[in-house]
Amino acid sequence: MKKSFLKKTAALVLCAVFILICVSCAAEQGEELAPEYTTILPGDLDLNNKTFVFGMVKDYFFEGKDSVLTYIYNTPFADLALKRIHDVESTLNCKIEFRYYDRASEAAYIDALSSTYRNDLIQEETYWLASYIPTGIFVDLALLDNIDVTNEEKWGNRELLLPSMWNGAVYGVVPALHPLRTQNSVSGIIGINEDYVKTMGRDDPRDYYENGQWTWDTFTDVLTNYTFTALSGDQVYSFASDASRFIRCVAFSNGDDFITYHGEDGTFELGLYTPTALTALNQYYEWMNGPTRSSMLVTTDTNAFAGINGLIEGTAVMGHLEAYQVLSNTDSIAYSLDNYGIVPYPSGPDVEPKYYKTYCESTDFTICIPVMARDPEATALVMNALYEPLEGYETKESIIEYLDKNYFLDTRDSALFYELADPDKTYFQQTTDGLYDIWPALIASSATEALAKYEEFLITRTEKYLLPHIVTAYEIYGD
């Protein structure tokens, strides 16, 4: 399925009418609000004791006020981050101040509407930024001299940045050189209660993956046989998840991409509309409606905690996990399960062994510069200095070693976790603006019926709401 992309006026669909009206006003005023950029020439490192205010969100992803650059106090990363802040203040002759908000994105929006300065930088999750990205209340970072948004190693790969792109502009980046700030945004792994596996005397799914045998056929065997009756008399299920996340992971496990954009002629293809994707969707249907169904604990609602709850409560041998559920310092699975492992979703018959995909629907730790910031170029200079690698954690090996000591008992898990957000592994899956609607439809009916019903709808929505992100990435990065 192909469809030509015609440039459209940026539009925004919001849940509340009030927000729609206000944000539309901000969009119209965006050009008027944006200050001129003041370029700091190379070598001019004296910022004259200027104060830079960082507006941080205080939800559990970011550890609230108990954190330093999103690392919780009295941890190795927080200590290094605090030292980095002091070093930057000394080297550049500036001060860095932190303010905390329930929603840093909303603070930037209010400031833009009222032409008020509060923050030089905000850090937020793109789930909350999405409503504001098209409105012009943030600085296009691609226009600044003191930051190179095409440096994917430092500022995050394009899949993670896609939610922050719009109509040729890049409004947000991620501190990718700081340890574990990219993996947090990824979904699509399976956690394993390793003690249960040993108790049953079964093969470890990690061994299947390592040996290139982690396929749909092997997974079917695991779903069928990795279930047992606990001493309490309750059934322990082979796999726990919600149906929404389960189908989204299976759908792209046979080699397809969510979207393929052809920049040379402006056409695109939706990955669900391929024979290999249909094979994957039919496999999902078989697991959900065939003999394996009685062995799985899969909820039909959208519940991000269905998988981790099954693991923590001991009602499932395996469970779907979001990466933040491993990393979070507030409710990490590591606090509740002593011996657990991870594997990706199994690969389909049309791909090579060990093939897998993860997805990102919202990017944590995204950094934006509000248009009301006093000096975006100076802010970018400070950002560049702050978000260099932390001392002692400059390499992949050093971070895997940290994961070994703090999160996993098997280095195979640490190595797999490290690579989850690699650009060849993960992809941006937009779940707003109606593009999510296909998943409940696919759960509720046959794949062919749902795909036929939603085809024109998805084409229209993709053109209007997804391609402004995708085309921007093509313009910024090329193929």
N, C-alpha and C positions, 0 to 999 in steps of 0.2 A: 504494500500500500504506500503510495507516494502522494504528496500534496505540496504544491508550491507555496512558499512563504511570502506574503505581502506585508510590508511594514505597516503597523497599525499604531494609532495613538495609544500611549500607555494608559491602561485602565486598571481599576482596582475594585475587586469585589470584597467587601468586608461584611462581617456578620451583623454589625449594628449600624443602623442608618446614621446615627450621630457621628460615629467614627468615619463613615464613608464621606459625609459632608465635610468634616473638618480636615481629613487627610487630602481630599480633593482640593481644598483651599490651599493647603500647604504645597501641593504639587504646582499649583498655578503661581505661587510666590517663590518657588524654589530658586529660580535664577536671580531674583532680587535679593534673596537672603544670602546667597553664597558670596563670601568675601574673596577679594583677590589674593592670590597666593604670594607669600613673601619668601622668595628663594634664599636659602642660606648657602653661601658659596662654599665649595670644598675647602676645608682647612679652617673655616670660621667656626670654631668649636666653643666659643664663649657665649653662653646664652644670657649673660648679664643677670644672673640670679633670678631668672624668670621662673614662676611657678606653673607647673602643668598639672591639671586636675584630671584624674582618671575616674570616670563614673562606672562603678562596678555593680553588677547585679548580685543580689544576696540570696539567691535560691540555692538548693542543695548541690547542683552541679558545680557551683563556684565556691562553695563552702562559706558563703556569707562574709561577715566581718572577721571571721577567724582564719583569714587566709592572706597570703602574700602572692600577688599575681596568680591567684586561683589555687595556690597550693596551701593546704591547711598548716597552721602554725606548728612549730616544733617537729617538723619532718625534714628530712635532708633537703628536699627540693625547696621548701619554704625558706630554710636557712640560706641556701644559695641564692634564692631570688631576692631576699632581703639584702644580702651583700651586694648583689648586682645593682639594686636600686641605689644604694649608698655610693657605689663606684661611679655610676652614671651621673649622679648629682654632683660628685666631686669633679669628675672629668669634664663635664659640659657646663659646670657652674650654673646649676639649676636646682629647683626643688620639685619633688613629685608628691602630690597629695592625692589621697583616695577618698572618694565619697561613695556611699552605698545606697542603692535604690531597689525597691521591689521589682521595678522594670526600668532598666537603664535606657531602653529604646523609647519608652514613653516619656522619660525625662527629656531626651533629645527632641522629641516631637513637640512637647510643650514649649521648650525653649525657642524652637524655630518659629512657632506660631506667634510667640510674644516678643520675638527679636531679643531674647535674653541669653547672655552667656553664663553657663555654669560649668561645662566640662570641655576639655580639650580632646578627650578620647572617651569612648564608652566601650564596654565589653559585654556582649549579650549573646543569647542563643538565636539562631536565625528563625526559629519558629515564631518568635516575638518580633523580630525585625521585618519579617515578610510583608507586613502591612505597610511599612514605611519605606522600604527600599525604593519603590518606584516614584516616590513623592518629591525627591530633591532635597531632603533634609540632611543628607550626608555628603561629604566631599568625595568626588571621584578620585580615588587613590591613584588611578592610572595616569593622572595629570601631574602628580607631584614628582619633583626631582629627587627627593630624599627617600623614596621607597620604590622598589622594583617589584611590582605585583606579579611579574612573569617568573620571578624566582620561586618556583614551586617548592623547592626544598626548604626555603625559609618561611614562606608565607602561605603554604598549603597548596595542595594540588587542585587543579581546576574543578574536579568533581565536588570537592568540599566547598569551593568558593562559588559554585554556580548559584546557590540561593541568594548570594550577595551581589550578583551581577544583574544589570538591567539596561537594555537599549544602549550598549556600547560603553557603559561605565562599570567600574569595579568599586563597590562601596564598602567592602569588608574583606579582611584577611584573617588568617589564623596563625598563632605563634608556633609554627610547625617544628622549629628547632628546640623548643622546650619539651622536656620529656612527657610523652603520653598525652599531648594536647590535641592530637588528631584522631587517635583510636576511639576516644570517648564518644564520637558522633556516629559510630558505625553500628548497624544492626545486621543480624543474620549469622549467628553462631549457635552451637548447641552445647550446653553444659552437660557433664556426665557425673553422676554419683559413682565414683570409682570403688567405694566400699561395697556398694550394691553389686557392681559387676563382678567383683572378686567373690562375694558371697554366693552368687549364682554359678560361679565357675565358668563364666562366659568369656569370649574374646573381647578385648578392650577395643572399642571403636577407634581409639587413637592408633592402635596397631593397624586396623583396616586402612585408615587414612594414610599412615606412613608408608604402607606397602602398596598404595595405589589401588586398593580394593574397596574404597568407600564410595559405593555406587548405589543407585536406586535398588538394585536387587539385594545387596547386602543390607541396606536400610530396611527393606521389607522384612528380611529375616530378623533383624533386631527388633522392629516394631512388633513382630509376632511373638518372639520368644523371650524378650527381656522384660518380662512381667512376672510377678509372683505374689503369693499371699503372705502378708506380714504376720508376726506373732499375734498381733491384735485381731487378726482375722480379716483385716482390710486389704483390698487389692492395691498393690504398688504397680502403677502403670508404666509402660515402656517409655512414653514420651508425653510431655506436657507443653502446651502452647495455646495461643488463641488462633482461631482460624485465619484471621487477617494476616498475621505475620507468617504463619506457616505457608500459605499460598503464595505470598509475595516472594518468599525465599525459593520455593520450589519452581516458580514460574520462570526464573532466569538461571536455573541450574543446568540447563541443557545447551548453553552457548549463546543465548540471545542478549542483546542490549536493550535497555529501556527505550532508548531512542537513538537513531542514527541520523545525523545531519550531514547533508552533502553541500558543502559551502560553495562548490563551483557552480551549482545551478539552483541553490536555494530549496532543494527538496528534502524531505525527511521520511523516515520509516519508523513506525512504532513496533517495538520488538515483540509485543504480544501477538501480532498478526503474522506469524511465521509457522510453518509446519512443525519446527522443532519446539517452539513455545506451546503449540497445541498439544504436542506429545507430553510436555511437562504438566500442563494443566489437566490432562486426562489421567496422568499418574497421580496427581494430587487427589483427583476425584476417586480414583480406585482406593487409595489409602484411607480416605475419609468415609467411603461407603462399602468397602469390601471387608474381608476377614480381619484386617488389622484394626478396624474401628474400635472394637471392644477392648483393645489393649492400650488405646491412647486416651489421654485426658485433655481433649481439645475443646475449648470453649468457643461458642459461636459469636460471642460479643468481641469487642475490641478491648483487650486487656493486656497491657504491656507487662504485667507482672504474673501472668498465668504460668509462664515457664519457670521463672525463678522461684515462685511460690511452691510449685510442684517439687523442685529440688530441695528447698529449705525445709518444707514441711514433711519431706520424706515420702511423698505420694507418687513420685515418678523417678525412674532411673535416669532419664534424660529430659532436658527442658530447653526451650528456646531462650536465648539470652541476648539482651542489648549490651554493648560493650561497657556502657556506663555502670551497668549492674555488677560488673567485675571491679571497676576502678573507683566507684563512688566511695568516699570516705564516711558516708553516713549509713548506707545500707548495702555495702558490698557483700556479695556472696561469700567472700573469703572470711567474713566474720561469723558466718553461720554454718558453713560446710567445710570440714577439715580437709577432706580428700576429694577434690573435684578436678576434672579435666575439661578440655574443650576440643571440638572439631568443627569444621565448617559444615554446611549442608552438603549432602552427597551429590555426586555429579551424575548427569544423565548419560545415555548411551551414545550421544553424538559429539561428545567432547573427550579430551584426553583425561587420563587418570589424574586425580588431585586438582582438577579444575573446580573453582568455586567463585562465587560473587557475593559480596556484601553490599549493603545499600546505606545511603545517608539521606534521611529526609529532613534533618535539621542539624546544622553545624554549631556545636558548642564553642565557646571561647572566641567568637567572632569579634574582631576589633574594628570599630568605625570611628571616623572623625566627624563630629557634627559640623554643619555649616556655620554654626555660631562660634566655633573654636577661634581663638584669637590669632593663631598663627599655625595653620596646618603644616607648613613645611618644617617648622621647628618641632612640632609634635611628631612628625614622621622621623626626624632625626633622632629624637629621644626613643621612639619605638625601635628603630634600627639597632640602637645600642642596647636597649633592655632585652631584646628578644634574640640575642645571640645565644649559642648553646651554653647551658649552665656548666660550670667547671666540674670536670670529672664525668660528665654525661654527654660527651661530644660524639660518641659512637653508638652504633646499633648494639654492639656487644655489651657495652656498659649498661644500657637500659634493659636489655634482656636479663642481665645479671641482677639488676634491681627487681625485676618481676619475679625472678627465681626466689629471691630472698623474702619478698613481701606478699606475693599473690599466688604463686603456683608451686607445686611440689615436683613437677616434671618440666624440664627445660623445653620439651617439645611444645608445651602449652604456651610458654613465654615467647618462643620464637614465632609461633602461629599468631599469637595476639599482636605482636609487634607489626606484622605485615598486613593486618586487617584493613587498614586505611590506605594501602598503596594504590596508586592511580589505576593500575591494571587489575585491581581486585574489587574496588568499590565504585559505585556510581550514584549519582544524584537521582532520587526517585521522588518527584514532586507529588505531594498528597493533599495539596490545597486546590482551590479554584475548580473543584469538580473533578479533577483528575484522579482522585481517590475512589470515585463512585464505581469504577469498574470492579473493584475487589469485592465488595459486598454482592454485586451482581454475579460474579464468577463463583462465589461461595454458594449462592442460593439456587443456581440453575446450571445447566450444562454449559461448557465452555463455548461451543459453537453458537449457541443461542445468545449468550451474553455478549460475545464479541461482535456478532452481527448487529445486535440492538444498539450497542454503544459506539460503533465505528465512527459515524459522522460526528457524534457528540465529542468524542476524544480528539478527532482531527481539529475541530473548531476550537476546543479548549487548548489544545497544544499550540496552535498558531497564536492564540491570544495571550496565553499566560506562561507557557514554557519556552517557546522559541526566543523571546527577548533575552532569556538567560543563555540559551544554547548558542545563539548567533553571536552574542557578546564574547563568549569563550572562543568561538572560531576567529573572531576579529582580533582578539588579544593574543591568542596562543597559536592560531593556525590549526592544521590537522593534528 
